[in-house]
Amino acid sequence: MEENEGLYQVDRIVCETIKEWNTAWIKFQAGEIDGIGIDVSIAQDYKGSERAYFTPDDFVQSLQLQSNYEALKGREEEGYNKTILAQEDFRKALSLGIDRADYNRVCTTSSLAGFGLFNSMHYYDVENGGVYRNTDEARKVLCEVYNVDWTQFPGETDSEKLAAAESKITGKDTSAAKELIDSAVEKSILAGDYKEGDTVLLTMGTSVINEAVQRQFDYLEKTYTELCVGTKLEGKIKFELKDFAEAWADDFRSGAYDICTGGWTGAAWDPGYFLLAYLSDANRYALGWDPTSVNMTFTMKGVGENGEDITETMNLMDWYYCLNGATGAKYNWSASALPQEKRLQLIAALEKEILLTYYCVPIRNNFSASLLSYKMEYITYEYNTFMGYGGIKYAYFNYDDAEWADYVASQNGQLNYK
């Protein structure tokens, strides 16, 4: 087509499945493949490479904590406790006990600390470039969940104060976490679920035990073992890692183990809809938690017929149905019925309620770090959520195949990307 003249220099694509990253790394350095993700094991040497680029996406990794009390109880053995996970105080302690920035530094190449259900790639107003996480409503959620008083931060406006406060959130409060652990033990004893002296044994599951997963497990085990020092669980908490293969997600949701790291991607341009991943029976990890049994009293401002406020008490799913204009919902507050700015207030309220259950504890906003071969170039290395880096349509080459083979040979078959 005329408009594609000079574009699409790519005329052949070869795909190869390579199971082990180290094998792919050898082939990349030999010029046999044109791109590779930077594994954390080489990050120190290659993150600063002129051929490195960093790509955000809408995936938020969270610690998913088992919510099925009966399943937890059913897997307990004499001297070992699991039902302490049913205590909100304990789950909150796990949230406040982890340094998310350090976790990502140690366990990932380029990802950032995650605190909410959404990250910077979720747009509530696509046409105008409105990022949900940058709104006052979204920032207030994080400040309230992580106990940061945004009113005490510098700024001439509330928006400036909220932005300043959000930038200081770490998610970590060790002293509060230790108090919550002791509180959870006491409540478990009163409930008849914990015997003093029992060991809390938490099983982490995964789809495959590889270097990256082992690194995450080791970090969490070390973090939470140290967190329990000086509490009623000092020396009484243990972790184990098991491979649940392809069934890992379904096995977790059915109650087969206690902790996994997982999350959702998709619907980045519709955060109101995306909340369904955390609420519906078909999607959420926490199947032992029932959003239809959790009532929320909330005031939607300026949405009545004459612009009046509407205060209602509904369960979380009914609020969700109103937000998305579902058939039979009491109100239609979908994007076609309300301005996006008004819908923000309910999106934020639902995000906060979900976070405060501590069944899903965000820890990572995903960024991938990659190396691109000297053979080719993208038209831009500034990532665009709609166009990526331009893809194969705009990609161009520094060498054709024959020239590339000659260049690799001139480097003795070993390319240096440092």
Secondary structure, DSSP 8 states (H G I E B T S, - for coil): -GGGTT------------S-HHHHHHHHHTTSSSEEE--TTTHHHHTT-TTEEEEEEEEEEEEEE---HHHHHHT--TTEE-GGGGSHHHHHHHHHT--HHHHHHHH-SS-EE--SS--TT-EEETTTTEEGGGSHHHHHHHHHHTT--GGGS--SSHHHHHHHHHHT-----HHHHHHHHHHHHHHHHHTT---TT-EEEEEEEES---HHHHHHHHHHHHHHHHHTTTSTTTT-EEEEEEE-GGGHHHHHHTTS-SEEEE-----TT-HHHHTHHHH-TTT-S-TTS-GGG-EEEEEETT-STTS--EEEEEEHHHHHHHHTT-TT-S---STTTS-HHHHHHHHHHHHHHHHTT-SEEEEEEEEEEEEE-TTEE-S-SS-BTTTBT-HHHH-EESS-HHHHHHHHHHTTT-----
